[in-house]
Amino acid sequence: MSKILIVDDNVNACFLLKSFLEEMDHNIFVSHSGSDALEKVMNLKPDVMLLDIIMEGIGGIEVLRKVRQFDKNIGIIMVSALIDEATCKEAMENGADEYLTKPIDYYHLHKCILVDLIARNKKWD
């Protein structure tokens, strides 16, 4: 069972993602802020993080940068309602593995991305 951390200040978005991914047999953790997400990444060591970009306090790009300073292997998927090429480029340059826009195609997320990232990271265990 893979550990996935969902980071989004939108409680409903987290609930929907969590419900779907738990049905796919993943162990899901949720964070509603950047600072809490950083703590959970260090303590839980998830396989994958779904990270919203726009959040109050520490935003997603800053969380991405900080996580990459101490963990190069966690799969990080940026999730945002923004369809902005510059933001996408910034996320990818700072170590994101993927950039998805909302609304999320859940089956694409699970089959094409999470499975690939988890399989890649398990090779390093």
N, CA, C and O of each residue as an XYZ file, in Angstrom:
500
protein
N       0.848     -1.185      0.000
C       0.000      0.000      0.000
C       0.886      1.238      0.000
O       1.786      1.365      0.831
N       0.636      2.125     -0.909
C       1.434      3.343     -1.048
C       0.889      4.463     -0.173
O      -0.316      4.578      0.047
N       1.803      5.277      0.316
C       1.418      6.450      1.108
C       1.365      7.662      0.197
O       2.325      7.974     -0.507
N       0.231      8.337      0.225
C       0.034      9.528     -0.591
C      -0.411     10.672      0.308
O      -1.330     10.523      1.113
N       0.247     11.809      0.162
C      -0.110     13.015      0.905
C      -0.808     13.979     -0.044
O      -0.248     14.374     -1.067
N      -2.031     14.350      0.302
C      -2.798     15.333     -0.462
C      -2.672     16.663      0.264
O      -2.971     16.756      1.455
N      -2.228     17.695     -0.453
C      -2.041     19.016      0.147
C      -2.882     20.018     -0.636
O      -2.589     20.325     -1.791
N      -3.929     20.520      0.009
C      -4.821     21.489     -0.634
C      -5.595     22.191      0.472
O      -6.076     21.543      1.402
N      -5.717     23.507      0.377
C      -6.484     24.228      1.385
C      -7.989     24.120      1.151
O      -8.777     24.588      1.972
N      -8.389     23.513      0.048
C      -9.798     23.276     -0.242
C     -10.188     21.920      0.352
O      -9.794     20.872     -0.161
N     -10.964     21.951      1.434
C     -11.338     20.740      2.158
C     -12.114     19.780      1.254
O     -11.892     18.570      1.303
N     -13.012     20.304      0.438
C     -13.802     19.440     -0.442
C     -12.937     18.738     -1.485
O     -13.146     17.559     -1.772
N     -11.977     19.449     -2.047
C     -11.069     18.833     -3.022
C     -10.300     17.684     -2.377
O     -10.135     16.623     -2.979
N      -9.833     17.899     -1.156
C      -9.107     16.845     -0.432
C     -10.001     15.641     -0.178
O      -9.583     14.495     -0.346
N     -11.234     15.913      0.228
C     -12.171     14.827      0.529
C     -12.414     13.958     -0.709
O     -12.397     12.730     -0.624
N     -12.638     14.596     -1.851
C     -12.902     13.841     -3.075
C     -11.696     13.008     -3.503
O     -11.837     11.832     -3.841
N     -10.514     13.619     -3.487
C      -9.297     12.879     -3.842
C      -9.043     11.735     -2.864
O      -8.720     10.618     -3.268
N      -9.193     12.027     -1.586
C      -8.962     11.017     -0.551
C      -9.905      9.836     -0.736
O      -9.475      8.683     -0.695
N     -11.179     10.116     -0.938
C     -12.165      9.048     -1.114
C     -11.820      8.166     -2.310
O     -11.856      6.939     -2.218
N     -11.490      8.796     -3.419
C     -11.160      8.038     -4.623
C      -9.908      7.191     -4.417
O      -9.911      6.002     -4.737
N      -8.852      7.776     -3.894
C      -7.583      7.057     -3.761
C      -7.631      5.962     -2.706
O      -6.945      4.949     -2.841
N      -8.426      6.147     -1.660
C      -8.588      5.080     -0.672
C      -9.265      3.866     -1.302
O      -8.942      2.728     -0.961
N     -10.197      4.103     -2.214
C     -10.829      2.988     -2.917
C      -9.827      2.242     -3.789
O     -10.015      1.062     -4.085
N      -8.769      2.923     -4.197
C      -7.722      2.301     -5.007
C      -6.649      1.656     -4.128
O      -5.596      1.247     -4.617
N      -6.927      1.573     -2.833
C      -6.070      0.860     -1.879
C      -4.781      1.594     -1.520
O      -3.761      0.962     -1.246
N      -4.824      2.924     -1.520
C      -3.683      3.705     -1.076
C      -3.931      4.190      0.356
O      -5.076      4.341      0.782
N      -2.861      4.428      1.075
C      -2.933      4.978      2.417
C      -2.823      6.495      2.277
O      -1.774      6.999      1.878
N      -3.882      7.225      2.597
C      -3.970      8.647      2.300
C      -3.844      9.501      3.553
O      -4.434      9.206      4.593
N      -3.064     10.562      3.427
C      -2.920     11.571      4.471
C      -3.280     12.910      3.843
O      -3.078     13.114      2.646
N      -3.810     13.813      4.645
C      -4.273     15.103      4.121
C      -3.664     16.231      4.923
O      -3.508     16.144      6.141
N      -3.325     17.285      4.215
C      -2.830     18.506      4.844
C      -3.520     19.680      4.163
O      -3.738     19.668      2.952
N      -3.863     20.696      4.957
C      -4.546     21.870      4.409
C      -3.665     23.118      4.407
O      -4.151     24.222      4.167
N      -2.369     22.943      4.674
C      -1.458     24.094      4.644
C      -0.056     23.643      4.261
O       0.309     22.480      4.432
N       0.716     24.579      3.744
C       2.079     24.280      3.359
C       2.960     23.885      4.522
O       3.758     22.954      4.413
N       2.822     24.583      5.636
C       3.673     24.279      6.797
C       3.358     22.893      7.353
O       4.273     22.151      7.711
N       2.091     22.539      7.431
C       1.703     21.210      7.895
C       2.192     20.137      6.914
O       2.619     19.058      7.325
N       2.126     20.441      5.634
C       2.593     19.493      4.617
C       4.074     19.192      4.782
O       4.488     18.038      4.671
N       4.874     20.215      5.043
C       6.315     20.002      5.228
C       6.584     19.084      6.417
O       7.440     18.203      6.339
N       5.865     19.285      7.505
C       6.007     18.409      8.674
C       5.632     16.977      8.327
O       6.341     16.038      8.690
N       4.516     16.811      7.625
C       4.046     15.472      7.292
C       4.987     14.769      6.323
O       5.174     13.557      6.426
N       5.574     15.488      5.402
C       6.524     14.861      4.482
C       7.706     14.320      5.273
O       8.151     13.200      5.024
N       8.217     15.089      6.214
C       9.376     14.642      7.001
C       9.021     13.459      7.904
O       9.815     12.532      8.060
N       7.826     13.496      8.499
C       7.448     12.452      9.456
C       6.876     11.200      8.802
O       7.173     10.086      9.234
N       6.065     11.369      7.772
C       5.375     10.232      7.160
C       6.152      9.601      6.010
O       5.973      8.421      5.708
N       7.010     10.384      5.373
C       7.769      9.928      4.210
C       6.852      9.272      3.164
O       6.985      8.085      2.866
N       5.922     10.064      2.614
C       5.003      9.500      1.616
C       5.726      9.163      0.314
O       6.804      9.686      0.030
N       5.113      8.285     -0.467
C       5.648      7.924     -1.784
C       5.353      9.019     -2.801
O       6.167      9.306     -3.679
N       4.166      9.631     -2.668
C       3.699     10.640     -3.618
C       3.000     11.753     -2.862
O       2.338     11.518     -1.851
N       3.155     12.968     -3.366
C       2.444     14.118     -2.820
C       1.678     14.796     -3.952
O       2.245     15.103     -5.001
N       0.391     15.026     -3.731
C      -0.431     15.823     -4.641
C      -0.489     17.204     -4.021
O      -1.053     17.369     -2.939
N       0.075     18.191     -4.677
C       0.332     19.496     -4.069
C      -0.350     20.615     -4.831
O      -0.028     20.878     -5.990
N      -1.298     21.273     -4.173
C      -1.963     22.432     -4.760
C      -0.966     23.585     -4.832
O      -0.049     23.673     -4.015
N      -1.144     24.447     -5.790
C      -0.204     25.556     -5.963
C      -0.598     26.768     -5.143
O       0.240     27.345     -4.450
N      -1.856     27.161     -5.211
C      -2.279     28.381     -4.523
C      -2.886     28.030     -3.170
O      -3.974     27.461     -3.086
N      -2.152     28.384     -2.111
C      -2.617     28.183     -0.736
C      -2.178     29.390      0.078
O      -1.178     30.037     -0.233
N      -2.929     29.678      1.104
C      -2.530     30.769      1.995
C      -1.287     30.349      2.765
O      -1.053     29.161      2.986
N      -0.499     31.326      3.169
C       0.742     31.014      3.878
C       1.782     30.545      2.891
O       2.076     31.234      1.913
N       2.339     29.380      3.140
C       3.354     28.820      2.246
C       2.645     28.190      1.051
O       1.877     27.243      1.217
N       2.894     28.703     -0.142
C       2.266     28.191     -1.354
C       2.924     26.920     -1.850
O       3.977     26.517     -1.358
N       2.298     26.299     -2.821
C       2.753     25.017     -3.335
C       4.140     25.029     -3.948
O       4.903     24.083     -3.759
N       4.480     26.078     -4.677
C       5.815     26.133     -5.289
C       6.892     26.192     -4.207
O       7.937     25.554     -4.331
N       6.637     26.953     -3.157
C       7.608     27.038     -2.055
C       7.713     25.700     -1.319
O       8.811     25.286     -0.948
N       6.595     25.029     -1.108
C       6.629     23.696     -0.494
C       7.449     22.754     -1.372
O       8.284     22.001     -0.870
N       7.215     22.798     -2.660
C       7.969     21.979     -3.614
C       9.467     22.212     -3.461
O      10.241     21.259     -3.358
N       9.872     23.470     -3.448
C      11.308     23.791     -3.313
C      11.890     23.231     -2.020
O      12.970     22.640     -2.015
N      11.160     23.426     -0.926
C      11.658     22.972      0.381
C      11.734     21.455      0.449
O      12.700     20.908      0.981
N      10.735     20.772     -0.079
C      10.757     19.308     -0.058
C      11.932     18.789     -0.875
O      12.616     17.858     -0.449
N      12.173     19.372     -2.030
C      13.264     18.912     -2.888
C      14.640     19.135     -2.261
O      15.615     18.512     -2.683
N      14.734     20.012     -1.261
C      16.014     20.203     -0.568
C      16.392     18.982      0.256
O      17.578     18.714      0.448
N      15.403     18.236      0.746
C      15.730     17.086      1.579
C      15.175     15.762      1.048
O      15.480     14.710      1.610
N      14.385     15.784      0.001
C      13.851     14.536     -0.558
C      13.743     14.668     -2.072
O      12.858     15.352     -2.585
N      14.633     14.019     -2.764
C      14.638     14.064     -4.234
C      13.770     12.964     -4.839
O      13.459     13.013     -6.029
N      13.376     11.973     -4.040
C      12.715     10.792     -4.579
C      11.202     10.797     -4.520
O      10.561     10.111     -5.317
N      10.611     11.546     -3.607
C       9.156     11.559     -3.510
C       8.554     12.051     -4.831
O       9.025     13.029     -5.412
N       7.524     11.371     -5.289
C       6.828     11.816     -6.486
C       5.963     13.027     -6.142
O       5.129     12.956     -5.239
N       6.153     14.119     -6.845
C       5.381     15.331     -6.558
C       4.581     15.723     -7.786
O       5.131     16.008     -8.851
N       3.275     15.729     -7.609
C       2.348     16.105     -8.665
C       1.683     17.411     -8.251
O       0.948     17.463     -7.264
N       1.949     18.456     -9.012
C       1.326     19.752     -8.751
C      -0.093     19.711     -9.311
O      -0.326     19.240    -10.424
N      -1.029     20.213     -8.518
C      -2.435     20.213     -8.915
C      -2.956     21.627     -8.747
O      -2.827     22.219     -7.675
N      -3.549     22.171     -9.809
C      -4.005     23.552     -9.722
C      -5.142     23.832    -10.689
O      -5.289     23.169    -11.716
N      -5.931     24.815    -10.342
C      -6.959     25.310    -11.259
C      -6.329     26.249    -12.285
O      -6.960     26.606    -13.280
N      -5.073     26.647    -12.034
C      -4.369     27.536    -12.960
C      -3.918     26.798    -14.212
O      -3.257     25.763    -14.136
N      -4.276     27.332    -15.334
C      -3.735     26.834    -16.590
C      -2.786     27.928    -17.063
O      -3.142     28.789    -17.868
N      -1.571     27.864    -16.540
C      -0.604     28.928    -16.755
C       0.747     28.304    -17.091
O       1.350     27.617    -16.266
N       1.207     28.548    -18.294
C       2.447     27.944    -18.764
C       3.651     28.334    -17.900
O       4.519     27.501    -17.638
N       3.706     29.585    -17.461
C       4.845     30.038    -16.653
C       4.875     29.318    -15.300
O       5.942     28.916    -14.835
N       3.723     29.159    -14.677
C       3.652     28.471    -13.388
C       4.004     27.003    -13.554
O       4.722     26.434    -12.733
N       3.501     26.395    -14.609
C       3.823     24.999    -14.897
C       5.332     24.838    -15.096
O       5.938     23.917    -14.547
N       5.924     25.714    -15.864
C       7.372     25.664    -16.125
C       8.153     25.834    -14.822
O       9.118     25.112    -14.573
N       7.734     26.788    -13.997
C       8.405     27.009    -12.707
C       8.329     25.756    -11.833
O       9.316     25.374    -11.204
N       7.160     25.120    -11.794
C       6.995     23.907    -10.992
C       7.908     22.788    -11.492
O       8.562     22.113    -10.697
N       7.948     22.599    -12.790
C       8.773     21.536    -13.356
C      10.264     21.820    -13.146
O      11.034     20.900    -12.872
N      10.670     23.076    -13.271
C      12.074     23.440    -13.042
C      12.494     23.258    -11.596
O      13.676     23.079    -11.304
N      11.520     23.303    -10.685
C      11.823     23.136     -9.267
C      11.637     21.701     -8.782
O      11.692     21.437     -7.581
N      11.418     20.785     -9.706
C      11.423     19.374     -9.330
C      10.090     18.663     -9.321
O      10.023     17.518     -8.873
N       9.017     19.291     -9.798
C       7.738     18.582     -9.883
C       7.841     17.488    -10.940
O       8.522     17.650    -11.953
N       7.165     16.384    -10.696
C       7.149     15.292    -11.661
C       6.036     15.459    -12.680
O       6.130     14.967    -13.805
N       4.987     16.152    -12.280
C       3.830     16.323    -13.165
C       3.041     17.540    -12.716
O       3.132     17.968    -11.566
N       2.269     18.089    -13.639
C       1.434     19.258    -13.369
C       0.054     18.949    -13.941
O      -0.103     18.811    -15.154
N      -0.938     18.841    -13.070
C      -2.302     18.557    -13.504
C      -3.206     19.740    -13.199
O      -3.038     20.425    -12.190
N      -4.159     19.966    -14.078
C      -5.125     21.035    -13.829
C      -6.443     20.440    -13.346
O      -6.815     19.317    -13.687
N      -7.127     21.237    -12.541
C      -8.443     20.857    -12.047
C      -9.485     21.217    -13.086
O      -9.293     22.198    -13.804
N     -10.551     20.499    -13.204
C     -10.887     19.285    -12.452
C     -10.006     18.114    -12.885
O      -9.646     17.980    -14.055
N      -9.678     17.291    -11.927
C      -8.759     16.182    -12.154
C      -9.490     14.990    -12.752
O     -10.584     14.631    -12.317
N      -8.874     14.389    -13.748
C      -9.342     13.112    -14.282
C      -8.745     12.048    -13.350
O      -7.569     11.707    -13.472
N      -9.544     11.531    -12.436
C      -9.046     10.649    -11.383
C      -8.413      9.367    -11.917
O      -7.393      8.915    -11.398
N      -8.998      8.796    -12.927
C      -8.439      7.548    -13.445
C      -7.100      7.794    -14.149
O      -6.196      6.963    -14.061
N      -6.969      8.901    -14.829
C      -5.678      9.251    -15.418
C      -4.648      9.448    -14.313
O      -3.518      8.970    -14.416
N      -5.042     10.149    -13.263
C      -4.158     10.369    -12.125
C      -3.665      9.045    -11.573
O      -2.464      8.866    -11.368
N      -4.559      8.133    -11.334
C      -4.188      6.876    -10.713
C      -3.384      5.966    -11.637
O      -2.299      5.517    -11.267
N      -3.885      5.698    -12.795
C      -3.262      4.700    -13.676
C      -1.998      5.199    -14.358
O      -1.021      4.457    -14.457
N      -1.997      6.419    -14.824
C      -0.860      6.895    -15.623
C       0.228      7.555    -14.799
O       1.397      7.531    -15.184
N      -0.139      8.142    -13.673
C       0.843      8.934    -12.942
C       1.215      8.302    -11.616
O       2.386      7.994    -11.393
N       0.254      8.102    -10.730
C       0.588      7.562     -9.420
C       1.240      6.199     -9.525
O       2.229      5.935     -8.841
N       0.714      5.336    -10.360
C       1.299      4.007    -10.508
C       2.738      4.111    -11.007
O       3.623      3.424    -10.496
N       2.977      4.968    -12.004
C       4.332      5.140    -12.530
C       5.282      5.705    -11.480
O       6.393      5.203    -11.314
N       4.853      6.740    -10.775
C       5.724      7.357     -9.769
C       6.011      6.407     -8.619
O       7.144      6.324     -8.146
N       4.996      5.697     -8.171
C       5.185      4.762     -7.059
C       6.113      3.634     -7.485
O       7.007      3.250     -6.731
N       5.911      3.101     -8.682
C       6.782      2.024     -9.168
C       8.216      2.508     -9.283
O       9.143      1.780     -8.926
N       8.412      3.717     -9.774
C       9.766      4.282     -9.898
C      10.413      4.422     -8.534
O      11.576      4.058     -8.361
N       9.683      4.942     -7.568
C      10.245      5.161     -6.239
C      10.497      3.855     -5.497
O      11.444      3.776     -4.714
N       9.697      2.848     -5.715
C       9.899      1.574     -5.027
C      11.189      0.904     -5.467
O      11.759      0.116     -4.712
N      11.656      1.197     -6.656
C      12.930      0.634     -7.124
C      14.093      1.134     -6.290
O      15.140      0.490     -6.230
N      13.914      2.292     -5.640
C      15.002      2.874     -4.861
C      15.002      2.420     -3.403
O      15.934      2.730     -2.662
N      13.965      1.689     -2.984
C      13.885      1.244     -1.588
C      14.972      0.233     -1.276
O      15.059     -0.252     -0.148
